Structures are given as C-alpha cells and as structure tokens.
C-alpha cells in the first residue's frame, strides 16, 4: 500500500502536468470543498443526546436487522 507521501507526490506530479485551466479550476473546487468538510462540526445538545441514546440501544442489544427494517417499512407503506 502506498504511503500518504507517495500518493501526495504522485498527485502533485500529475497536477503539474495538467494544462487545462477549466479542469484545474474544477479540481481546486473539489479540493477546497473536501478540506472544508473535514472541519469539526459542533453538535447540538439534542444531537448529542440522540447519539448517546443510540449508543445505549446498541449496548443493550436493542437492534433490528436491515432486512427486518425493510420488511417493517414495506408493511407500513402498504398500510397507508
């Protein structure tokens, strides 16, 4: 598996060879947007509470399989 430095250097070499201005602008937008997505997002108290409740459900085994959830959803939709 390639190291992060190897990947980064490979990308830099490829970017340096690109002559298409529109492509470079689009690439810049992608890189800029992904960099902003990695920012830390503050959760509201309600969101934190919901996550804590979910973790408690997992610890207590209060789970449902995806298959069972799909069946439940179809039954609910049929009832409408």
mmCIF file of the N, C-alpha and C atoms, coordinates in Angstrom:
data_MODEL
# 
_entry.id   MODEL 
# 
loop_
_atom_site.group_PDB 
_atom_site.id 
_atom_site.type_symbol 
_atom_site.label_atom_id 
_atom_site.label_alt_id 
_atom_site.label_comp_id 
_atom_site.label_asym_id 
_atom_site.label_entity_id 
_atom_site.label_seq_id 
_atom_site.pdbx_PDB_ins_code 
_atom_site.Cartn_x 
_atom_site.Cartn_y 
_atom_site.Cartn_z 
_atom_site.occupancy 
_atom_site.B_iso_or_equiv 
_atom_site.pdbx_formal_charge 
_atom_site.auth_seq_id 
_atom_site.auth_comp_id 
_atom_site.auth_asym_id 
_atom_site.auth_atom_id 
_atom_site.pdbx_PDB_model_num 
ATOM 1   N N  . UNK A 1 1  ? 0.842   -1.177 0.000   1.00 0.00 ? 1  UNK A N  1 
ATOM 2   C CA . UNK A 1 1  ? 0.000   0.000  0.000   1.00 0.00 ? 1  UNK A CA 1 
ATOM 3   C C  . UNK A 1 1  ? 0.885   1.238  0.000   1.00 0.00 ? 1  UNK A C  1 
ATOM 4   N N  . UNK A 1 2  ? 0.528   2.202  -0.824  1.00 0.00 ? 2  UNK A N  1 
ATOM 5   C CA . UNK A 1 2  ? 1.327   3.412  -0.951  1.00 0.00 ? 2  UNK A CA 1 
ATOM 6   C C  . UNK A 1 2  ? 1.181   4.285  0.289   1.00 0.00 ? 2  UNK A C  1 
ATOM 7   N N  . UNK A 1 3  ? 2.271   4.916  0.659   1.00 0.00 ? 3  UNK A N  1 
ATOM 8   C CA . UNK A 1 3  ? 2.217   5.812  1.809   1.00 0.00 ? 3  UNK A CA 1 
ATOM 9   C C  . UNK A 1 3  ? 1.542   7.115  1.396   1.00 0.00 ? 3  UNK A C  1 
ATOM 10  N N  . UNK A 1 4  ? 1.118   7.872  2.384   1.00 0.00 ? 4  UNK A N  1 
ATOM 11  C CA . UNK A 1 4  ? 0.464   9.153  2.126   1.00 0.00 ? 4  UNK A CA 1 
ATOM 12  C C  . UNK A 1 4  ? 1.394   10.066 1.336   1.00 0.00 ? 4  UNK A C  1 
ATOM 13  N N  . UNK A 1 5  ? 2.670   10.070 1.699   1.00 0.00 ? 5  UNK A N  1 
ATOM 14  C CA . UNK A 1 5  ? 3.625   10.933 0.987   1.00 0.00 ? 5  UNK A CA 1 
ATOM 15  C C  . UNK A 1 5  ? 3.749   10.532 -0.477  1.00 0.00 ? 5  UNK A C  1 
ATOM 16  N N  . UNK A 1 6  ? 3.776   9.224  -0.740  1.00 0.00 ? 6  UNK A N  1 
ATOM 17  C CA . UNK A 1 6  ? 3.874   8.760  -2.131  1.00 0.00 ? 6  UNK A CA 1 
ATOM 18  C C  . UNK A 1 6  ? 2.647   9.168  -2.937  1.00 0.00 ? 6  UNK A C  1 
ATOM 19  N N  . UNK A 1 7  ? 1.491   9.012  -2.343  1.00 0.00 ? 7  UNK A N  1 
ATOM 20  C CA . UNK A 1 7  ? 0.251   9.395  -3.030  1.00 0.00 ? 7  UNK A CA 1 
ATOM 21  C C  . UNK A 1 7  ? 0.244   10.889 -3.304  1.00 0.00 ? 7  UNK A C  1 
ATOM 22  N N  . UNK A 1 8  ? 0.587   11.675 -2.292  1.00 0.00 ? 8  UNK A N  1 
ATOM 23  C CA . UNK A 1 8  ? 0.610   13.131 -2.436  1.00 0.00 ? 8  UNK A CA 1 
ATOM 24  C C  . UNK A 1 8  ? 1.585   13.557 -3.529  1.00 0.00 ? 8  UNK A C  1 
ATOM 25  N N  . UNK A 1 9  ? 2.780   12.981 -3.517  1.00 0.00 ? 9  UNK A N  1 
ATOM 26  C CA . UNK A 1 9  ? 3.777   13.345 -4.529  1.00 0.00 ? 9  UNK A CA 1 
ATOM 27  C C  . UNK A 1 9  ? 3.327   12.945 -5.931  1.00 0.00 ? 9  UNK A C  1 
ATOM 28  N N  . UNK A 1 10 ? 2.684   11.789 -6.040  1.00 0.00 ? 10 UNK A N  1 
ATOM 29  C CA . UNK A 1 10 ? 2.158   11.367 -7.328  1.00 0.00 ? 10 UNK A CA 1 
ATOM 30  C C  . UNK A 1 10 ? 1.098   12.319 -7.837  1.00 0.00 ? 10 UNK A C  1 
ATOM 31  N N  . UNK A 1 11 ? 0.232   12.750 -6.936  1.00 0.00 ? 11 UNK A N  1 
ATOM 32  C CA . UNK A 1 11 ? -0.811  13.707 -7.327  1.00 0.00 ? 11 UNK A CA 1 
ATOM 33  C C  . UNK A 1 11 ? -0.208  15.047 -7.761  1.00 0.00 ? 11 UNK A C  1 
ATOM 34  N N  . UNK A 1 12 ? 0.795   15.497 -7.034  1.00 0.00 ? 12 UNK A N  1 
ATOM 35  C CA . UNK A 1 12 ? 1.448   16.764 -7.376  1.00 0.00 ? 12 UNK A CA 1 
ATOM 36  C C  . UNK A 1 12 ? 2.055   16.679 -8.775  1.00 0.00 ? 12 UNK A C  1 
ATOM 37  N N  . UNK A 1 13 ? 2.727   15.563 -9.069  1.00 0.00 ? 13 UNK A N  1 
ATOM 38  C CA . UNK A 1 13 ? 3.314   15.381 -10.410 1.00 0.00 ? 13 UNK A CA 1 
ATOM 39  C C  . UNK A 1 13 ? 2.247   15.417 -11.491 1.00 0.00 ? 13 UNK A C  1 
ATOM 40  N N  . UNK A 1 14 ? 1.135   14.751 -11.239 1.00 0.00 ? 14 UNK A N  1 
ATOM 41  C CA . UNK A 1 14 ? 0.054   14.738 -12.217 1.00 0.00 ? 14 UNK A CA 1 
ATOM 42  C C  . UNK A 1 14 ? -0.567  16.121 -12.386 1.00 0.00 ? 14 UNK A C  1 
ATOM 43  N N  . UNK A 1 15 ? -0.758  16.833 -11.292 1.00 0.00 ? 15 UNK A N  1 
ATOM 44  C CA . UNK A 1 15 ? -1.347  18.173 -11.366 1.00 0.00 ? 15 UNK A CA 1 
ATOM 45  C C  . UNK A 1 15 ? -0.435  19.114 -12.135 1.00 0.00 ? 15 UNK A C  1 
ATOM 46  N N  . UNK A 1 16 ? 0.865   18.986 -11.913 1.00 0.00 ? 16 UNK A N  1 
ATOM 47  C CA . UNK A 1 16 ? 1.810   19.859 -12.617 1.00 0.00 ? 16 UNK A CA 1 
ATOM 48  C C  . UNK A 1 16 ? 1.783   19.650 -14.128 1.00 0.00 ? 16 UNK A C  1 
ATOM 49  N N  . UNK A 1 17 ? 1.358   18.471 -14.562 1.00 0.00 ? 17 UNK A N  1 
ATOM 50  C CA . UNK A 1 17 ? 1.331   18.200 -16.000 1.00 0.00 ? 17 UNK A CA 1 
ATOM 51  C C  . UNK A 1 17 ? 0.020   18.636 -16.668 1.00 0.00 ? 17 UNK A C  1 
ATOM 52  N N  . UNK A 1 18 ? -0.980  19.022 -15.881 1.00 0.00 ? 18 UNK A N  1 
ATOM 53  C CA . UNK A 1 18 ? -2.279  19.417 -16.435 1.00 0.00 ? 18 UNK A CA 1 
ATOM 54  C C  . UNK A 1 18 ? -2.182  20.827 -16.999 1.00 0.00 ? 18 UNK A C  1 
ATOM 55  N N  . UNK A 1 19 ? -2.656  20.988 -18.234 1.00 0.00 ? 19 UNK A N  1 
ATOM 56  C CA . UNK A 1 19 ? -2.634  22.299 -18.895 1.00 0.00 ? 19 UNK A CA 1 
ATOM 57  C C  . UNK A 1 19 ? -4.032  22.904 -19.020 1.00 0.00 ? 19 UNK A C  1 
ATOM 58  N N  . UNK A 1 20 ? -5.065  22.100 -18.816 1.00 0.00 ? 20 UNK A N  1 
ATOM 59  C CA . UNK A 1 20 ? -6.434  22.548 -18.991 1.00 0.00 ? 20 UNK A CA 1 
ATOM 60  C C  . UNK A 1 20 ? -6.874  23.393 -17.792 1.00 0.00 ? 20 UNK A C  1 
ATOM 61  N N  . UNK A 1 21 ? -7.087  24.687 -18.041 1.00 0.00 ? 21 UNK A N  1 
ATOM 62  C CA . UNK A 1 21 ? -7.428  25.635 -16.974 1.00 0.00 ? 21 UNK A CA 1 
ATOM 63  C C  . UNK A 1 21 ? -8.754  25.260 -16.303 1.00 0.00 ? 21 UNK A C  1 
ATOM 64  N N  . UNK A 1 22 ? -9.771  24.922 -17.095 1.00 0.00 ? 22 UNK A N  1 
ATOM 65  C CA . UNK A 1 22 ? -11.081 24.577 -16.536 1.00 0.00 ? 22 UNK A CA 1 
ATOM 66  C C  . UNK A 1 22 ? -10.990 23.348 -15.626 1.00 0.00 ? 22 UNK A C  1 
ATOM 67  N N  . UNK A 1 23 ? -10.192 22.386 -16.056 1.00 0.00 ? 23 UNK A N  1 
ATOM 68  C CA . UNK A 1 23 ? -10.004 21.184 -15.241 1.00 0.00 ? 23 UNK A CA 1 
ATOM 69  C C  . UNK A 1 23 ? -9.340  21.534 -13.919 1.00 0.00 ? 23 UNK A C  1 
ATOM 70  N N  . UNK A 1 24 ? -8.326  22.389 -13.974 1.00 0.00 ? 24 UNK A N  1 
ATOM 71  C CA . UNK A 1 24 ? -7.625  22.789 -12.752 1.00 0.00 ? 24 UNK A CA 1 
ATOM 72  C C  . UNK A 1 24 ? -8.548  23.569 -11.817 1.00 0.00 ? 24 UNK A C  1 
ATOM 73  N N  . UNK A 1 25 ? -9.403  24.416 -12.377 1.00 0.00 ? 25 UNK A N  1 
ATOM 74  C CA . UNK A 1 25 ? -10.367 25.167 -11.558 1.00 0.00 ? 25 UNK A CA 1 
ATOM 75  C C  . UNK A 1 25 ? -11.322 24.192 -10.869 1.00 0.00 ? 25 UNK A C  1 
ATOM 76  N N  . UNK A 1 26 ? -11.823 23.211 -11.626 1.00 0.00 ? 26 UNK A N  1 
ATOM 77  C CA . UNK A 1 26 ? -12.735 22.213 -11.052 1.00 0.00 ? 26 UNK A CA 1 
ATOM 78  C C  . UNK A 1 26 ? -12.036 21.407 -9.965  1.00 0.00 ? 26 UNK A C  1 
ATOM 79  N N  . UNK A 1 27 ? -10.800 21.028 -10.209 1.00 0.00 ? 27 UNK A N  1 
ATOM 80  C CA . UNK A 1 27 ? -10.024 20.275 -9.225  1.00 0.00 ? 27 UNK A CA 1 
ATOM 81  C C  . UNK A 1 27 ? -9.816  21.102 -7.957  1.00 0.00 ? 27 UNK A C  1 
ATOM 82  N N  . UNK A 1 28 ? -9.538  22.382 -8.133  1.00 0.00 ? 28 UNK A N  1 
ATOM 83  C CA . UNK A 1 28 ? -9.365  23.276 -6.995  1.00 0.00 ? 28 UNK A CA 1 
ATOM 84  C C  . UNK A 1 28 ? -10.641 23.342 -6.156  1.00 0.00 ? 28 UNK A C  1 
ATOM 85  N N  . UNK A 1 29 ? -11.786 23.399 -6.821  1.00 0.00 ? 29 UNK A N  1 
ATOM 86  C CA . UNK A 1 29 ? -13.063 23.438 -6.095  1.00 0.00 ? 29 UNK A CA 1 
ATOM 87  C C  . UNK A 1 29 ? -13.284 22.156 -5.307  1.00 0.00 ? 29 UNK A C  1 
ATOM 88  N N  . UNK A 1 30 ? -12.944 21.023 -5.905  1.00 0.00 ? 30 UNK A N  1 
ATOM 89  C CA . UNK A 1 30 ? -13.099 19.741 -5.214  1.00 0.00 ? 30 UNK A CA 1 
ATOM 90  C C  . UNK A 1 30 ? -12.216 19.693 -3.972  1.00 0.00 ? 30 UNK A C  1 
ATOM 91  N N  . UNK A 1 31 ? -10.970 20.092 -4.138  1.00 0.00 ? 31 UNK A N  1 
ATOM 92  C CA . UNK A 1 31 ? -10.030 20.053 -3.016  1.00 0.00 ? 31 UNK A CA 1 
ATOM 93  C C  . UNK A 1 31 ? -10.457 21.024 -1.928  1.00 0.00 ? 31 UNK A C  1 
ATOM 94  N N  . UNK A 1 32 ? -10.901 22.210 -2.329  1.00 0.00 ? 32 UNK A N  1 
ATOM 95  C CA . UNK A 1 32 ? -11.328 23.211 -1.358  1.00 0.00 ? 32 UNK A CA 1 
ATOM 96  C C  . UNK A 1 32 ? -12.557 22.742 -0.599  1.00 0.00 ? 32 UNK A C  1 
ATOM 97  N N  . UNK A 1 33 ? -13.524 22.155 -1.309  1.00 0.00 ? 33 UNK A N  1 
ATOM 98  C CA . UNK A 1 33 ? -14.748 21.713 -0.629  1.00 0.00 ? 33 UNK A CA 1 
ATOM 99  C C  . UNK A 1 33 ? -14.477 20.540 0.294   1.00 0.00 ? 33 UNK A C  1 
ATOM 100 N N  . UNK A 1 34 ? -13.592 19.629 -0.094  1.00 0.00 ? 34 UNK A N  1 
ATOM 101 C CA . UNK A 1 34 ? -13.308 18.488 0.780   1.00 0.00 ? 34 UNK A CA 1 
ATOM 102 C C  . UNK A 1 34 ? -12.516 18.931 2.002   1.00 0.00 ? 34 UNK A C  1 
ATOM 103 N N  . UNK A 1 35 ? -11.720 19.972 1.863   1.00 0.00 ? 35 UNK A N  1 
ATOM 104 C CA . UNK A 1 35 ? -10.971 20.473 3.009   1.00 0.00 ? 35 UNK A CA 1 
ATOM 105 C C  . UNK A 1 35 ? -11.923 21.099 4.021   1.00 0.00 ? 35 UNK A C  1 
ATOM 106 N N  . UNK A 1 36 ? -12.952 21.784 3.541   1.00 0.00 ? 36 UNK A N  1 
ATOM 107 C CA . UNK A 1 36 ? -13.900 22.403 4.467   1.00 0.00 ? 36 UNK A CA 1 
ATOM 108 C C  . UNK A 1 36 ? -14.800 21.357 5.108   1.00 0.00 ? 36 UNK A C  1 
ATOM 109 N N  . UNK A 1 37 ? -15.007 20.217 4.446   1.00 0.00 ? 37 UNK A N  1 
ATOM 110 C CA . UNK A 1 37 ? -15.832 19.158 5.015   1.00 0.00 ? 37 UNK A CA 1 
ATOM 111 C C  . UNK A 1 37 ? -15.147 18.483 6.191   1.00 0.00 ? 37 UNK A C  1 
ATOM 112 N N  . UNK A 1 38 ? -13.839 18.576 6.267   1.00 0.00 ? 38 UNK A N  1 
ATOM 113 C CA . UNK A 1 38 ? -13.128 17.916 7.351   1.00 0.00 ? 38 UNK A CA 1 
ATOM 114 C C  . UNK A 1 38 ? -13.083 18.779 8.612   1.00 0.00 ? 38 UNK A C  1 
ATOM 115 N N  . UNK A 1 39 ? -13.726 19.938 8.582   1.00 0.00 ? 39 UNK A N  1 
ATOM 116 C CA . UNK A 1 39 ? -13.769 20.784 9.760   1.00 0.00 ? 39 UNK A CA 1 
ATOM 117 C C  . UNK A 1 39 ? -14.623 20.121 10.832  1.00 0.00 ? 39 UNK A C  1 
ATOM 118 N N  . UNK A 1 40 ? -14.332 20.431 12.060  1.00 0.00 ? 40 UNK A N  1 
ATOM 119 C CA . UNK A 1 40 ? -15.099 19.876 13.174  1.00 0.00 ? 40 UNK A CA 1 
ATOM 120 C C  . UNK A 1 40 ? -16.451 20.569 13.221  1.00 0.00 ? 40 UNK A C  1 
ATOM 121 N N  . UNK A 1 41 ? -17.482 19.769 13.312  1.00 0.00 ? 41 UNK A N  1 
ATOM 122 C CA . UNK A 1 41 ? -18.839 20.303 13.365  1.00 0.00 ? 41 UNK A CA 1 
ATOM 123 C C  . UNK A 1 41 ? -19.356 20.139 14.780  1.00 0.00 ? 41 UNK A C  1 
ATOM 124 N N  . UNK A 1 42 ? -19.844 21.214 15.355  1.00 0.00 ? 42 UNK A N  1 
ATOM 125 C CA . UNK A 1 42 ? -20.392 21.172 16.707  1.00 0.00 ? 42 UNK A CA 1 
ATOM 126 C C  . UNK A 1 42 ? -21.814 20.634 16.662  1.00 0.00 ? 42 UNK A C  1 
ATOM 127 N N  . UNK A 1 43 ? -22.087 19.658 17.495  1.00 0.00 ? 43 UNK A N  1 
ATOM 128 C CA . UNK A 1 43 ? -23.420 19.088 17.572  1.00 0.00 ? 43 UNK A CA 1 
ATOM 129 C C  . UNK A 1 43 ? -24.238 19.844 18.615  1.00 0.00 ? 43 UNK A C  1 
ATOM 130 N N  . UNK A 1 44 ? -25.547 19.902 18.359  1.00 0.00 ? 44 UNK A N  1 
ATOM 131 C CA . UNK A 1 44 ? -26.437 20.499 19.345  1.00 0.00 ? 44 UNK A CA 1 
ATOM 132 C C  . UNK A 1 44 ? -26.592 19.525 20.506  1.00 0.00 ? 44 UNK A C  1 
ATOM 133 N N  . UNK A 1 45 ? -27.131 20.003 21.614  1.00 0.00 ? 45 UNK A N  1 
ATOM 134 C CA . UNK A 1 45 ? -27.372 19.129 22.762  1.00 0.00 ? 45 UNK A CA 1 
ATOM 135 C C  . UNK A 1 45 ? -28.328 18.004 22.386  1.00 0.00 ? 45 UNK A C  1 
ATOM 136 N N  . UNK A 1 46 ? -29.312 18.322 21.545  1.00 0.00 ? 46 UNK A N  1 
ATOM 137 C CA . UNK A 1 46 ? -30.279 17.326 21.114  1.00 0.00 ? 46 UNK A CA 1 
ATOM 138 C C  . UNK A 1 46 ? -29.607 16.233 20.277  1.00 0.00 ? 46 UNK A C  1 
ATOM 139 N N  . UNK A 1 47 ? -28.697 16.638 19.386  1.00 0.00 ? 47 UNK A N  1 
ATOM 140 C CA . UNK A 1 47 ? -27.979 15.669 18.562  1.00 0.00 ? 47 UNK A CA 1 
ATOM 141 C C  . UNK A 1 47 ? -27.095 14.780 19.426  1.00 0.00 ? 47 UNK A C  1 
ATOM 142 N N  . UNK A 1 48 ? -26.423 15.379 20.403  1.00 0.00 ? 48 UNK A N  1 
ATOM 143 C CA . UNK A 1 48 ? -25.582 14.604 21.314  1.00 0.00 ? 48 UNK A CA 1 
ATOM 144 C C  . UNK A 1 48 ? -26.426 13.606 22.098  1.00 0.00 ? 48 UNK A C  1 
ATOM 145 N N  . UNK A 1 49 ? -27.601 14.035 22.561  1.00 0.00 ? 49 UNK A N  1 
ATOM 146 C CA . UNK A 1 49 ? -28.497 13.156 23.303  1.00 0.00 ? 49 UNK A CA 1 
ATOM 147 C C  . UNK A 1 49 ? -28.952 11.988 22.434  1.00 0.00 ? 49 UNK A C  1 
ATOM 148 N N  . UNK A 1 50 ? -29.294 12.257 21.174  1.00 0.00 ? 50 UNK A N  1 
ATOM 149 C CA . UNK A 1 50 ? -29.723 11.192 20.274  1.00 0.00 ? 50 UNK A CA 1 
ATOM 150 C C  . UNK A 1 50 ? -28.605 10.174 20.057  1.00 0.00 ? 50 UNK A C  1 
ATOM 151 N N  . UNK A 1 51 ? -27.372 10.641 19.905  1.00 0.00 ? 51 UNK A N  1 
ATOM 152 C CA . UNK A 1 51 ? -26.242 9.727  19.741  1.00 0.00 ? 51 UNK A CA 1 
ATOM 153 C C  . UNK A 1 51 ? -26.024 8.893  20.991  1.00 0.00 ? 51 UNK A C  1 
ATOM 154 N N  . UNK A 1 52 ? -26.150 9.519  22.156  1.00 0.00 ? 52 UNK A N  1 
ATOM 155 C CA . UNK A 1 52 ? -25.998 8.778  23.406  1.00 0.00 ? 52 UNK A CA 1 
ATOM 156 C C  . UNK A 1 52 ? -27.091 7.716  23.539  1.00 0.00 ? 52 UNK A C  1 
ATOM 157 N N  . UNK A 1 53 ? -28.310 8.069  23.151  1.00 0.00 ? 53 UNK A N  1 
ATOM 158 C CA . UNK A 1 53 ? -29.413 7.109  23.210  1.00 0.00 ? 53 UNK A CA 1 
ATOM 159 C C  . UNK A 1 53 ? -29.155 5.945  22.250  1.00 0.00 ? 53 UNK A C  1 
ATOM 160 N N  . UNK A 1 54 ? -28.622 6.249  21.077  1.00 0.00 ? 54 UNK A N  1 
ATOM 161 C CA . UNK A 1 54 ? -28.307 5.207  20.103  1.00 0.00 ? 54 UNK A CA 1 
ATOM 162 C C  . UNK A 1 54 ? -27.235 4.274  20.637  1.00 0.00 ? 54 UNK A C  1 
ATOM 163 N N  . UNK A 1 55 ? -26.210 4.836  21.241  1.00 0.00 ? 55 UNK A N  1 
ATOM 164 C CA . UNK A 1 55 ? -25.142 4.013  21.810  1.00 0.00 ? 55 UNK A CA 1 
ATOM 165 C C  . UNK A 1 55 ? -25.677 3.120  22.925  1.00 0.00 ? 55 UNK A C  1 
ATOM 166 N N  . UNK A 1 56 ? -26.598 3.647  23.742  1.00 0.00 ? 56 UNK A N  1 
ATOM 167 C CA . UNK A 1 56 ? -27.195 2.857  24.811  1.00 0.00 ? 56 UNK A CA 1 
ATOM 168 C C  . UNK A 1 56 ? -28.012 1.703  24.224  1.00 0.00 ? 56 UNK A C  1 
ATOM 169 N N  . UNK A 1 57 ? -28.768 1.993  23.158  1.00 0.00 ? 57 UNK A N  1 
ATOM 170 C CA . UNK A 1 57 ? -29.544 0.938  22.500  1.00 0.00 ? 57 UNK A CA 1 
ATOM 171 C C  . UNK A 1 57 ? -28.636 -0.171 21.978  1.00 0.00 ? 57 UNK A C  1 
ATOM 172 N N  . UNK A 1 58 ? -27.510 0.211  21.405  1.00 0.00 ? 58 UNK A N  1 
ATOM 173 C CA . UNK A 1 58 ? -26.569 -0.778 20.877  1.00 0.00 ? 58 UNK A CA 1 
ATOM 174 C C  . UNK A 1 58 ? -26.030 -1.638 22.009  1.00 0.00 ? 58 UNK A C  1 
ATOM 175 N N  . UNK A 1 59 ? -25.620 -1.008 23.110  1.00 0.00 ? 59 UNK A N  1 
ATOM 176 C CA . UNK A 1 59 ? -25.076 -1.750 24.248  1.00 0.00 ? 59 UNK A CA 1 
ATOM 177 C C  . UNK A 1 59 ? -26.105 -2.704 24.834  1.00 0.00 ? 59 UNK A C  1 
ATOM 178 N N  . UNK A 1 60 ? -27.382 -2.292 24.805  1.00 0.00 ? 60 UNK A N  1 
ATOM 179 C CA . UNK A 1 60 ? -28.451 -3.109 25.382  1.00 0.00 ? 60 UNK A CA 1 
ATOM 180 C C  . UNK A 1 60 ? -29.023 -4.106 24.378  1.00 0.00 ? 60 UNK A C  1 
ATOM 181 N N  . UNK A 1 61 ? -28.476 -4.129 23.170  1.00 0.00 ? 61 UNK A N  1 
ATOM 182 C CA . UNK A 1 61 ? -28.915 -5.089 22.169  1.00 0.00 ? 61 UNK A CA 1 
ATOM 183 C C  . UNK A 1 61 ? -30.244 -4.746 21.529  1.00 0.00 ? 61 UNK A C  1 
ATOM 184 N N  . UNK A 1 62 ? -30.674 -3.529 21.652  1.00 0.00 ? 62 UNK A N  1 
ATOM 185 C CA . UNK A 1 62 ? -31.940 -3.098 21.048  1.00 0.00 ? 62 UNK A CA 1 
ATOM 186 C C  . UNK A 1 62 ? -31.690 -2.746 19.584  1.00 0.00 ? 62 UNK A C  1 
ATOM 187 N N  . UNK A 1 63 ? -31.488 -3.791 18.783  1.00 0.00 ? 63 UNK A N  1 
ATOM 188 C CA . UNK A 1 63 ? -31.147 -3.611 17.379  1.00 0.00 ? 63 UNK A CA 1 
ATOM 189 C C  . UNK A 1 63 ? -32.160 -4.312 16.500  1.00 0.00 ? 63 UNK A C  1 
ATOM 190 N N  . UNK A 1 64 ? -32.187 -3.935 15.230  1.00 0.00 ? 64 UNK A N  1 
ATOM 191 C CA . UNK A 1 64 ? -33.025 -4.584 14.244  1.00 0.00 ? 64 UNK A CA 1 
ATOM 192 C C  . UNK A 1 64 ? -32.188 -4.709 12.969  1.00 0.00 ? 64 UNK A C  1 
ATOM 193 N N  . UNK A 1 65 ? -32.303 -5.845 12.311  1.00 0.00 ? 65 UNK A N  1 
ATOM 194 C CA . UNK A 1 65 ? -31.516 -6.051 11.098  1.00 0.00 ? 65 UNK A CA 1 
ATOM 195 C C  . UNK A 1 65 ? -32.069 -5.185 9.971   1.00 0.00 ? 65 UNK A C  1 
ATOM 196 N N  . UNK A 1 66 ? -31.244 -4.945 8.962   1.00 0.00 ? 66 UNK A N  1 
ATOM 197 C CA . UNK A 1 66 ? -31.682 -4.164 7.811   1.00 0.00 ? 66 UNK A CA 1 
ATOM 198 C C  . UNK A 1 66 ? -32.839 -4.865 7.116   1.00 0.00 ? 66 UNK A C  1 
ATOM 199 N N  . UNK A 1 67 ? -32.762 -6.189 7.047   1.00 0.00 ? 67 UNK A N  1 
ATOM 200 C CA . UNK A 1 67 ? -33.829 -6.967 6.406   1.00 0.00 ? 67 UNK A CA 1 
ATOM 201 C C  . UNK A 1 67 ? -35.150 -6.785 7.153   1.00 0.00 ? 67 UNK A C  1 
ATOM 202 N N  . UNK A 1 68 ? -35.105 -6.864 8.478   1.00 0.00 ? 68 UNK A N  1 
ATOM 203 C CA . UNK A 1 68 ? -36.315 -6.682 9.278   1.00 0.00 ? 68 UNK A CA 1 
ATOM 204 C C  . UNK A 1 68 ? -36.846 -5.259 9.149   1.00 0.00 ? 68 UNK A C  1 
ATOM 205 N N  . UNK A 1 69 ? -35.940 -4.298 9.086   1.00 0.00 ? 69 UNK A N  1 
ATOM 206 C CA . UNK A 1 69 ? -36.363 -2.903 8.932   1.00 0.00 ? 69 UNK A CA 1 
ATOM 207 C C  . UNK A 1 69 ? -37.019 -2.698 7.570   1.00 0.00 ? 69 UNK A C  1 
ATOM 208 N N  . UNK A 1 70 ? -36.461 -3.287 6.533   1.00 0.00 ? 70 UNK A N  1 
ATOM 209 C CA . UNK A 1 70 ? -37.060 -3.170 5.204   1.00 0.00 ? 70 UNK A CA 1 
ATOM 210 C C  . UNK A 1 70 ? -38.467 -3.757 5.195   1.00 0.00 ? 70 UNK A C  1 
ATOM 211 N N  . UNK A 1 71 ? -38.624 -4.927 5.852   1.00 0.00 ? 71 UNK A N  1 
ATOM 212 C CA . UNK A 1 71 ? -39.939 -5.567 5.927   1.00 0.00 ? 71 UNK A CA 1 
ATOM 213 C C  . UNK A 1 71 ? -40.922 -4.674 6.675   1.00 0.00 ? 71 UNK A C  1 
ATOM 214 N N  . UNK A 1 72 ? -40.484 -4.124 7.786   1.00 0.00 ? 72 UNK A N  1 
ATOM 215 C CA . UNK A 1 72 ? -41.331 -3.238 8.583   1.00 0.00 ? 72 UNK A CA 1 
ATOM 216 C C  . UNK A 1 72 ? -41.755 -2.008 7.765   1.00 0.00 ? 72 UNK A C  1 
ATOM 217 N N  . UNK A 1 73 ? -40.803 -1.441 7.032   1.00 0.00 ? 73 UNK A N  1 
ATOM 218 C CA . UNK A 1 73 ? -41.109 -0.265 6.209   1.00 0.00 ? 73 UNK A CA 1 
ATOM 219 C C  . UNK A 1 73 ? -42.113 -0.598 5.115   1.00 0.00 ? 73 UNK A C  1 
ATOM 220 N N  . UNK A 1 74 ? -41.948 -1.757 4.470   1.00 0.00 ? 74 UNK A N  1 
ATOM 221 C CA . UNK A 1 74 ? -42.896 -2.154 3.429   1.00 0.00 ? 74 UNK A CA 1 
ATOM 222 C C  . UNK A 1 74 ? -44.290 -2.370 3.999   1.00 0.00 ? 74 UNK A C  1 
ATOM 223 N N  . UNK A 1 75 ? -44.356 -2.982 5.174   1.00 0.00 ? 75 UNK A N  1 
ATOM 224 C CA . UNK A 1 75 ? -45.653 -3.182 5.813   1.00 0.00 ? 75 UNK A CA 1 
ATOM 225 C C  . UNK A 1 75 ? -46.297 -1.834 6.149   1.00 0.00 ? 75 UNK A C  1 
ATOM 226 N N  . UNK A 1 76 ? -45.503 -0.909 6.623   1.00 0.00 ? 76 UNK A N  1 
ATOM 227 C CA . UNK A 1 76 ? -46.011 0.416  6.959   1.00 0.00 ? 76 UNK A CA 1 
ATOM 228 C C  . UNK A 1 76 ? -46.513 1.129  5.705   1.00 0.00 ? 76 UNK A C  1 
ATOM 229 N N  . UNK A 1 77 ? -45.746 1.028  4.613   1.00 0.00 ? 77 UNK A N  1 
ATOM 230 C CA . UNK A 1 77 ? -46.157 1.666  3.357   1.00 0.00 ? 77 UNK A CA 1 
ATOM 231 C C  . UNK A 1 77 ? -47.433 1.043  2.810   1.00 0.00 ? 77 UNK A C  1 
ATOM 232 N N  . UNK A 1 78 ? -47.581 -0.278 2.936   1.00 0.00 ? 78 UNK A N  1 
ATOM 233 C CA . UNK A 1 78 ? -48.784 -0.956 2.457   1.00 0.00 ? 78 UNK A CA 1 
ATOM 234 C C  . UNK A 1 78 ? -50.012 -0.530 3.259   1.00 0.00 ? 78 UNK A C  1 
ATOM 235 N N  . UNK A 1 79 ? -49.810 -0.202 4.519   1.00 0.00 ? 79 UNK A N  1 
ATOM 236 C CA . UNK A 1 79 ? -50.925 0.189  5.382   1.00 0.00 ? 79 UNK A CA 1 
ATOM 237 C C  . UNK A 1 79 ? -51.440 1.589  5.062   1.00 0.00 ? 79 UNK A C  1 
ATOM 238 N N  . UNK A 1 80 ? -50.699 2.332  4.329   1.00 0.00 ? 80 UNK A N  1 
ATOM 239 C CA . UNK A 1 80 ? -51.090 3.719  4.039   1.00 0.00 ? 80 UNK A CA 1 
ATOM 240 C C  . UNK A 1 80 ? -52.117 3.800  2.954   1.00 0.00 ? 80 UNK A C  1 
# 
